[in-house]
Amino acid sequence: MNPLKTIKKEVVVIGAGPGGYVCAIRLAQLGKDVALIDKEALGGVCLNWGCIPSKALIHVSKLYEEMKHAENMGITVGNVSLNLTKTQEWKNGVVKKLTSGIGQLVKANGGEVFMGKAVFDTPRSLLVTDSDDNQIQIQFQKVVIASGSKTVQIPGFEIDQENVVDSRVALDFTTAPKRFVVIGGGVIGLEIGMLYQKFGSEVTVVELANQLLPGTDHEVADAILKICRKRKINVHLESKAVKYEKSKDGLLLHVSTPKGTIQIPCDKILLSVGRRPNPEGFGLEKVGVKTENGRIPVNHVMQTNIPYVYAIGDVTGGELLAHKASKQGMVAAEHIAELASAYDVKAMPGAIFTDPEIGAVGLTEKQARDKGIDIITGVFPFVASGKAMATGHTDGFVKLIGRKSDRVLLGCHIIGPHASDLISEATLAIEMGATIDDLALTVHAHPTTAETLMEAAEVALGHPIHIASKKSPTKKAHA
């Protein structure tokens, strides 16, 4: 089919997730004639089926749980009930407001949005086909690929969205499954599993690694495991889901564990064993863009091996984070506009919205020791925080990791209330090359959970105020 018409743009961005739409807006702000293309929905997986809807449901689940236990604080609520259909309507409203705003922002800055599947038909043009099979050819000078990632699947557990579901469908349930199995104890699986446990599901997590949230600091992983078990979430580590079959009253999952094979009755199975870059289906061979281990490698300004082709976000591999994609989108846009910009991030934070939340940045203790770095650590528990006690959220701690020789901050790992917000202070500290002394010397408002970073720094230096310590204190004065 021949294109109905051909248009010309300076830059085309393929994919309207948190990397693509940020890149398109910044390009438009910098005076570039830009087109933003997405085949499904503005906002990508993050805004439509990931970050935003999951956090909306997590908020509801926490509120629901707190209301059920409000009697402890002297609040009589009565019979608290959940209407998950109404909850989903509210969640979808939040998503709609955010996603509709993206198109408006692109247009307000002078960009243009096209909905359809984009495929390279020549090295300098794309063929865009919309849902009605209408086509348009867009010729460009430069192009940014922001095609994101997709769910990893495993044999025997093909996603049928009925028995085995992915996170998209799991976040749309209007009835909480009575028995819910999560295959994969990573970020997505644990977040969704914990929220449905609050909604009344009997939750089981099957994880192949020897800890939940593989890659996180071991003390954080140990803490979240204890919390899961306290919440009566069944966790099977070093275990592999082998197969499932239909039974008289639902499904029967066969799991190989260190103690032998077990069968777990369930109603729904969430497959959540990770995501992988999605560079396929765009005709990259027409342009000559190289891929490596299923991703598109890029340089410090987000260029591929073809200088006029850029790639950002999950498709480039590494940590698959929305905020990383946004940063890379800004760098690509600014380099295209011939500004002095480069991706030189020293500290990339991560946030996990379990209950309690987890925030992490920099090296874990194991990573630091594996590098041969002589370290000091400081751990301060939330149970010793006045603000945490006052709000009834005392699970968890703040852990700081510093280089012993000069006490430069190398890592921070938080599990506890508002961890996703608190981690930003440590991120700034690492990015600036700050020391543990700097955190200890910085006055923090009282009473706040942010004080726990200052307190953890004091622990590392051997002179904590609000907990006992066996460390020998440093002689450096507060100044």
BABAVO-508596 format. One record per atom (N, C-alpha, C): x, y, z. Coordinates in pm, whole numbers, plus 50000, padded with zeros to 5 digits. Layout:
# BABAVO-508596
XYZ ...
***
This chain:
# BABAVO-508596
500854988150000 500005000050000 500885012450000 500605021849913 501365034249908 500875043850015 501795051750070 501385061550171 500385071350111 499415075450193 498435085150147 499095098650127 500045101750214 500755114350198 502105113350267 502975122650233 504315123050292 504515136650358 505045136450480 505385148850549 506845148350591 507405159950620 508805160750660 508905166550802 509775160550882 510025165251018 511535165451043 511965174751127 513385174651163 513715162251245 512865159351344 513105148051434 511815140251454 511945126951458 510825118251491 511205110051614 510285109151708 510485100951828 509505089351823 510025077051827 509185065051822 508985059751964 507785061052014 507475056352150 507195068052242 506015068052304 505595079352386 505555076052534 506495067752579 506625065052721 507355076452789 507795074352915 508455085052989 509775089652929 510375081552843 511545086052770 511155093852646 510275087952565 509895093952438 509165107152448 508155107752536 507385120352540 508195131652601 509065128452698 509935138752755 510905143952648 511445134752571 512355138552463 511655147452361 510435143652322 509695151352222 509375165452272 508955166452398 508645179652454 509895188452459 511015182552504 512255190452512 512725194652373 512595185852275 512965189452138 512135201152088 510835200452115 509955211352072 510315224352142 510645223552271 511045235552345 512305241752285 513165233252229 514415237952171 514275241952025 513035242551980 512775247851846 512795237751733 512825224951765 512845214751661 511415211251617 511275208751489 510005204151434 509935189051457 509165184851558 509225171151604 507885164151594 507955151151562 506765142551561 506965131651665 505925129351746 505945118651846 504955107951801 505445095451792 504615084551742 504485073651847 503275068651866 503065056951951 501955048451891 502145035251900 501185026251837 499965023451924 500075026552056 498995022252146 498425033452231 499265039452317 498745049652408 499865058852453 499585071952456 500565081452507 500835078552655 502105079152692 502475075952829 503125062352842 502955053852740 503595040752741 503125031752853 503905021452880 503565011852985 503505018753121 504445027653148 504545033953280 503245040653322 502755049653240 501565057153279 500275049353263 500235040353165 498985033453136 498805020253211 499885012453222 499744998853277 500804995253379 501575005153426 502665002153518 502755011453635 503705020753630 504015029453743 502795036053806 502005042953726 500915050953780 499735042453828 499175033553747 498055025653799 498425016953918 499625011453919 500015003054033 500135011354160 500685023454150 500825031654270 499465036754318 498535038954225 497175042754266 496535031354346 496655019154298 496075007754369 496805005154500 498115006954502 498885005154625 498435015254730 498175027554688 497675037654781 496335033454841 495445028554756 494135024054804 494285012454902 495175003054869 495354991354956 495874995255093 496785005055097 497315009655226 496215016855305 495455025155236 494365032455302 493335022755356 492995012755278 492025002555319 492514995255444 493774991455444 494324984455560 494364993355684 494765005855666 494835014955780 493455017655840 492455018655753 491105021055804 490595009155885 490984997055844 490554985155916 491184984356055 492344991056070 493044990656199 493055004156269 492185013156226 492155026556284 491715026656430 491045015956472 490585014856610 491745016256709 492925011656667 494105012456754 494465026856789 494085036156701 494385050356725 493165057956775 492115050556810 490935056956866 489915061356764 490055056656639 489095060456535 488185048556507 486895050656527 485915040156496 485355042656358 485615033356267 485235035256128 483955027656094 483705016856161 482545008656126 482954997356034 482024992255959 482314981155868 482974986355740 484274984655733 485014989355616 484914978755505 484524982955388 484414973555276 485084979455153 485404970755059 486084974854937 485234971654816 485034981554730 484374979554602 485444981254496 486054970154455 487204970754365 486824976054227 485574974554189 485134980054061 485214995254064 484765001254174 484855015854187 486305020354200 487105012254269 488525015354281 489175015954144 488825006354058 489385006153924 488925018253842 487695022253861 487205034153791 487995046553833 488265047553963 489045058854014 490465058453959 491095046653962 492445044953910 492505048853763 491545044053684 491525047053541 491355062053516 490635068753605 490475083253592 491795090453614 492585085753709 493905091553734 494785089853610 494765077653554 495575074753436 495155083553319 493855084853299 493355092853186 493785107353195 493725113053316 494135127053333 495595128953296 496425119753339 497855121053312 498175118853165 497615108453105 497945105352966 497385115652869 496205120952897 495635131152808 496455143952812 497105146252925 497935158152936 499195157652853 499655145652821 500885144252743 500725150052604 499655146152536 499415151352402 499275166452401 498615171652503 498435186152513 499765193252531 500645187252613 501955193452637 502815193252511 502775182052438 503545181352313 503075192052215 501765192852198 501205202652104 501435216952151 501315219252283 501515232752337 502935237652313 503885228452305 505265232352281 505635232452133 504675228952048 504905229751904 505165216651836 505055205451909 505245192351847 503945186851791 504035175451722 502865169151662 502835154351700 501635149251730 501475135551774 500815127251665 501345115151641 500755105751547 500555092451618 499375086651607 499095073551666 499145063051556 499985053051574 500115042451475 501435035051493 501575024151422 502805016151427 503795021551326 504995024551375 506035030251288 507045019651247 507335019151117 508325009751063 509205017250964 510515015350972 511415021650875 511165015650737 510865024250640 510745019250503 511955023450420 512675033750465 513965037350406 514845041850524 516135043650503 516985048350613 516595061950667 515815069750593 515455083350636 513955085750640 513175074950646 511725077050653 511055065450727 509885068550782 509075058850854 507705057850790 507165045950788 505795043850744 504955041650869 503985050150891 503145049451011 501755044850971 501305033651031 499995027951001 499115028751124 497955035451112 497085036751229 496145024851240 495245025051338 494365013651365 493365011051254 493135020951166 492225019251052 492975016050923 494255012550935 495125009250822 495415021050731 495185033250780 495605045050707 497105046650726 497785050950621 499235052050629 499715065950592 500845069350654 501505081950623 503005079550629 503735085750539 505185084850542 505745097650604 506645095650702 507275107150767 508765106550739 509255116350667 510685117550640 511335125850750 512555122550786 513185129250900 514675131350876 515225140150957 516675142050959 517305133551069 516615132951183 517095124751295 515925117651360 516215106251423 515145098351483 515605093151619 514665092551712 514935087451846 514055075151868 514665063951900 513925051551926 513715050252077 512465050152117 512115048952259 511035038252273 511345026352223 510325015852210 510145007352335 510875010452443 510595004252572 511004989752585 510224982552665 510524968552696 509244960452696 509394947252706 508224938652711 508424927452813 507334921352853 507354910952956 508114898652910 508984893552997 509674881052970 508704869552995 508674859952904 507814848252922 508674835752940 508104825653005 508814813053027 507964801552975 508604790852926 507854779552871 506894773452974 505734769852924 504744763553011 503844773453082 504164786253071 503354796453138 503024807753040 502554803652922 502174813652822 501024822152879 501134835052858 500144844252914 498864843552832 497794838452894 496494837752827 495524848052884 495954855552984 495164865953051 493914860353119 493874847253134 492774840853204 493314833153325 494194823653298 494834816153406 496174822553444 496984825053342 498274831653362 498154845953307 498334855553395 498144869553355 499454877053367 499534888453296 500664897453314 500224908853405 501134918153430 500824928953524 499704937953474 499564939353343 498474947753289 497124942853339 496874930053321 495574924553361 495454923953512 496554920753580 496514920153726 496124933553788 496494944353721 496154957653773 494754961953734 494024953253664 492644956353626 491624947153692 492054938453783 491114929553850 490024937553921 488774933453901 487664939453976 487244930754094 487864919154103 487684910454219 489054904954256 489404906154382 490704901054426 490684885854422 491654879454356 491684864754353 491774859154495 491034848554520 491074842654654 492454837054681 493034830054582 494374824254595 495204829054476 496224836854505 496964843954402 498444840054410 498974834354303 500394830754298 501144840354208 502264845254258 503134854054181 504414846554149 504684844554020 505954838353979 506934849553953 507894850954043 508874861754033 508754871254150 509754871154237 509734879954354 510514892654333 510454898054211 511094910854181 510184922454215 510504934054160 509794946354194 508304945454161 507974942554036 506574942553993 505774931854066 506324919754073 505604908854137 505334911354283 506334916754355 506164918954498 505224930654525 505304941054443 504374952254461 502924947654444 502664940454336 501294936154309 500844925554410 501734916354443 501384906154542 501004912154675 501764922054721 501484928054852 500204936154851 499894942854738 498654950654737 497444941554739 497504930154669 496344921154671 496234913554803 497344911854873 497254906055007 496424915255097 496594928255082 495794937755160 494324937455118 494084934254992 492704933254943 492054919954978 492794911155046 492194898855095 492644886055026 493544886954929 494014875054860 494994867154948 494964854054933 496004845554991 497124844854889 498274850954920 499324853054821 500504843854845 501004838054734 502214830054736 503174835554632 504444837054671 505474842054580 506504831054556 506794828354429 507794818354391 508954825554324 510134824654384 511304831854334 512474822254315 513104823054197 514214814054161 515494817354238 515704829954270 516924834054340 516844830454489 517934833154560 517964829954702 517494841454790 516954852054728 516384863154804 515294869854722 514394876654789 513434885154721 514174897354667 513594903454565 514174915454504 515674913554476 516014903854390 517414901354358 518144914154317 519334915854372 520124927754341 520054938354448 519064937654537 518984947354645 519964943554757 520254953054844 521124950454957 520574938955041 521454930155088 521004917955155 520194920755281 520514931555352 519754934555474 518334939155439 518204946455331 516884950655285 516064938555241 516704929555165 516024917455118 515574908755236 516434907555337 516054899755455 514874906155528 514874919455534 513804926455605 512464924855534 512464926055401 511184924855329 510664910555334 511564900755339 511144886855354 510434884755488 511014890155595 510394888955727 509024895755730 508934907255665 507674914555661 506624906655582 507034900755471 506094892455392 505564880955477 506434874355546 506014863055628 505154867455745 505424879155800 504584884555906 503174887255855 503104890855726 501814893455663 501154880655611 501814869355638 501304856255596 501304854655443 502264861255378 502514858755236 503484847055228 503084836555158 503934824755146 505034827555043 506284825655085 507424828454997 508264815854981 508524812054855 509384800654825 510594805654747 511744806154814 512984810454750 513714798454690 514624801354598 515374790854527 514424780154474 513294784854422 512234775954376 511844779454233 511414769254159 511084771054018 509684765853988 508894774653923 507574770353876 507774761053757 507264748953768 507494738653666 506374738253563 505144737453611 503974736853524 502734739653607 501614741553538 500354742553609 499304734753531 498264731253602 497154724053539 495844728653601 494764726653528 493454730053582 493004719053678 492354723353785 491834713853884 490344716353901 489724708753990 488274710054011 487884723854062 488764729754142 488374742754199 489354753854161 489964752854043 490864763453999 492074758153926 493264761753975 494514757853914 495394750954017 496324742753969 497274736254056 498664738653998 499484746054072 500834749654027 501844740054089 502714734654004 503774725654050 505064733754062 505664733254181 506864741254209 507964732454264 509134733554204 510304726454252 511014735154356 511104730254479 511714737554588 512934729854641 513754736054725 514894728854784 514474716554864 513214716154906 512724704754984 511904694954900 511924696854768 511184688054681 510064695254608 509364688254522 508264694154445 507004695154529 506364706754521 505104708954592 504044713354493 502784712154533 501664716854451 500954727954527 500704738854457 500054750354519 498734752954449 497594751054518 496304754454458 496154769554447 495604774154337 495434788554319 494324791354219 493964804154209 492924808454114 493494816353998 494574823854025 495244831653921 496744830753941 497474831253829 498934831353834 499414843953764 500194851953835 500824863753775 502244860053734 502534861153605 503894858853558 504644872153560 505644872853644 506384885353661 507864882353684 508494876953582 509894873153596 510834883253530 510304894853500 511154905453445 510674910553310 511374920853263 511104926753133 512414927253055 512304928152923 513504928952840 513314939552732 514414945352684 514324955652580 513544950952459 512904960452392 512044957252279 512504964652152 513564959652086 514034966351966 513484960451836 512594950451849 512104943651729 510884950451668 510704947551539 509484951751471 509504965651411 510684972051406 510764985651352 511554986351223 512094974851180 512874974751057 514224981351073 514874979051188 516164985351211 517204981351106 517004969651046 517954965150944 517964974650823 516844981650801 516794991250689 517735002950713 518005005750841 518835017250877 520265013050908 520435000350947 521764995650982 522104997051129 521074999551212 521295000751356 521614987051414 522684986351490 523124973751549 522454971351685 522154958751712 521674954851845 522714945651907 522674944652038 523644936552112 522944930352231 522894917052235 522224909952345 520794914952366 520104917352254 518704921152262 518434935552297 519454943952294 519264958252324 519964966552219 519704979652220 520384988752129 521454996252207 522734993452184 523785000752256 523895015152208 524215024052301 524325038252269 525575044052335 525975055852289 527105062652352 526625072452458 527485081352505 527165090452615 526165101352578 525865102652448 524845112452407 523645105452345 523545092352365 522405084052324 522375080852175 523505082652105 523575078951964 523855063951950 523245057951849 523535044151812 524765044151722 525045032851659 526155032351564 525885040651440 524625044251418 524255053451309 524045067251372 524905077051347 524895089651422 523565097151425 522755095951320 521495103351321 520355095451388 520665083451435 519675075251505 520055074351652 519135078551738 519345078351882 518425067651944 518785062952062 517925053652135 517975057252283 516835056152351 516745059952492 515835050152567 516005049652697 515095041952781 515375027052782 514325019252810 514465004852829 515094997752711 514865002652590 515384995752471 516914995552470 517555004452550 519015004752555 519574995152660 518694988752738 519144978952837 519544985352968 520234977253051 520624982053184 519434982453277 519444991953369 518334993453462 517104998753386 515994991753397 514794995753326 513955004653417 514235017653413 513615027253504 513025038853425 511835042953463 511165053953393 511975066953402 512495069853522 513225082453539 514565082253465 515125070453450 516345069353368 516025072453222 514895067253174 514465069753036 514245084753013 513615091253110 513365105753098 514665113453090 515615109953174 516925116753172 517605114653038 517575102352988 518205099652858 517485107152747 516175108552759 515415116152660 515835130752656 516085136452773 516545150352780 517925151752715 518805142152743 520155142752688 520115141852535 519335132252484 519235130552339 518695143252273 517645148952330 517045161052274 518045172452271 518765174152379 519705185352388 520905183352294 521335170852278 522445168552184 521985170952041 520755166752009 520215169251875 520135184251848 519845191951953 519765206551940 521135213251953 522175205251954 523565209851956 523915217252085 523315212752196 523705217952327 524755208652388 525515213852482 526535205852549 525865197252656 525445185452617 524735176552709 525285162452695 525295154952806 525785141152803 525185133452919 525065120452900 524535111853007 525715107653095 525895114653207 527005111853296 526505110053439 525375103253452 524735101353582 525625092753671 525905097753790 526725090353886 525845082253981 524665087554010 523775081054108 522375079554049 521985067154021 520655064453967 519805057754076 518835064954130 518035059254238 516995049254188 516575040754278 515485031454249 514485032054363 513215030354330 512165030354432 511255018354411 510955011254518 510094999554513 508935002054608 507715000854557 506535004754636 505864992654702 506714985154772 506194974854861 505704981854988 505314974255087 504944980255215 505714973455326 506724980355383 507094994255357 507844995955224 507965008655184 508655011855060 510155009255073 510785008154957 512235006454951 512815016954856 513875023354899 514605032654814 516075028954816 516725029454702 518135025554697 518885033854594 520145036754624 520995043754529 522455040054560 523255039154456 524665036254475 524945021554500 526085018754559 526545005154579 525854998354697 525594985454683 525194977454798 526464974054876 526274968754996 527434964855076 528254954255003 527574944454943 528284933754871 529044939354752 528414948154677 529094953954560 530344961554601 530254968854711 531414976554758 532544967154800 532184956654873 533214947154919 533804939554802 532964935954703 533454928954585 534454937354507 534314950554516 535254959754449 536524961854531 536564955454648 537744956854732 537794969754811 536654976354827 536614989054898 536464986455048 537304992855127 537194992155273 536095001955313 535024997055374 533845005455395 533495007055543 532685017155569 531995018555697 530505018955667 529705014155760 528255014255740 527585020155864 526405025355842 525585030355952 524145026655928 523505020156025 522115016056011 521305022256125 520235029056089 519355035156189 517935029956168 517325023856270 515995018056254 514875028356270 513805026656194 512675035756204 511965034656339 512155023456408 511505021956538 512055032156637 513225038156608 513805048356695 513495062456645 512675063556541 512295076556485 510995081356548 511025093356603 509815098856664 508675100256566 508965104756443 507905106556343 507325093056303 508175083056285 507685069756248 506805063856357 507205065756482 506405060656593 505065067956601 505085081056576 503875089056585 502845085356479 503325079956367 502415076256258 502145061256253 502805053656340 502555039356346 503205031256236 504275036856177 504975029656069 506455028556107 506795018156180 508135017156235 508965005756177 508444998456080 509234987856016 510334993955931 511514987655934 512564991555841 513684999755902 514555004755813 515755011855856 516365019555740 517325028155772 518165034955673 519575029555689 520185025755578 521555020455580 522425028755486 523515033955541 524475041655462 525765033655447 526385034955331 527655028255303 528645038855256 529785039655323 530785049555287 532165043455275 533025050255203 534425045955192 535135049955322 535815040555383 536395042855515 537465053655515 538255054155410 539405063355406 539005077955412 537955081655341 537555095755336 536065097855368 535375086955398 533955086955438 533025092555327 533455092155201 532595095855089 531435085955082 530225091155065 529035082655058 529035074754928 528885061554940 528885052754822 527515046754794 526695045254898 525395038954878 524455041954992 523175041354962 522135043155064 520995033655032 520525026555133 519455016755114 518445018555227 517215021455188 516165024655285 514995015155266 514525009755376 513255002755376 512455008555491 511335014655458 510555021255561 509615031555502 508925039155588 507955049055540 508625059955456 508005062955342 508445073755253 509845071355195 510285058855188 511625055855136 511805061154994 510735060754914 510835065254774 511125080254766 510725087654866 511015102054871 512365104754937 512645097455044 513875099855120 515125097055039 515045087854943 516245083954869 516815095354785 516015105454758 516505116554674 517635124254742 517575125554874 518645132554945 519965125254928 519935112254945 521155104354929 521635104454784 520705104854689 521075105454548 521845118354519 521345129354569 522035142254552 523395141854619 523465135754737 524735135154810 525785127454731 525395115954676 526355107954597 526745115354469 525765121454404 526035128654279 527025140054302 526965146054420 527845157354452 529155153154517 529305140254545 530525135654611 530555138954758 529395139954821 529315143354963 529805131955050 530145135155173 530595125155269 529485122055368 529705111355444 528775107955552 528765119155655 529925125655674 529985137055765 529025148155721 528945150355588 528045160855537 526605158055575 526185145355566 524815141855605 524605143855754 525615140255834 525505141655979 525465156356021 526185164755949 526285178955986 525115187255934 524345181655840 523205188955783 522025188355879 521505199955916 520365200356007 519105195655934 518415185955991 517175180655936 516005184956024 514915188655961 513745193156037 513225181956126 512695185856241 512165176156338 510705179556368 509845169656383 510075155356362 509745151356219 510695144956153 510475140156016 511165126555999 510705119255900 511395106755868 512745109555802 512915121555746 514185124955683 515335125355783 515015127455910 516065127356014 516815114256020 516175103555970 516805090455980 518095089755899 518225097555792 519485097755717 520595104155800 520265115155867 521235121455956 521625111956069 520625105156124 520885095856235 521745084056189 521485078856068 522295067856015 523725072455995 523905084855953 525245090355937 525955091056071 525235095156174 525805095656309 526205081656355 525395071656321 525735057756356 527035053756288 527165056756160 528385053156086 529625059656145 529445071656199 530575078956257 530825075056403 529935066756459 530165061456593 529625069656706 528785079856674 528245087856785 526745090856766 525935080256755 524485082456743 523905087856873 522835095556859 522175101256976 521015092457023 520255087156930 518985080656967 519005065556968 520155059356942 520305044956964 521685042557024 521865031157090 523165027757145 524085022757034 525385024957049 526345020456949 527605015457017 528185004856959 529434999357011 530625004756935 530375013056831 531475018456753 532235029056831 533515030456802 534315041356861 534015054056783 533595064556851 533235076756780 534435083756719 534165090956607 535215099156547 535425111256634 536595117656617 536935129356700 536525142456634 536035141456509 535705153756436 534535160856500 534665173756518 533625181756584 532535185356485 531355188356538 530265193656455 530545208056425 530745211256299 531045225056261 530585227456118 
***
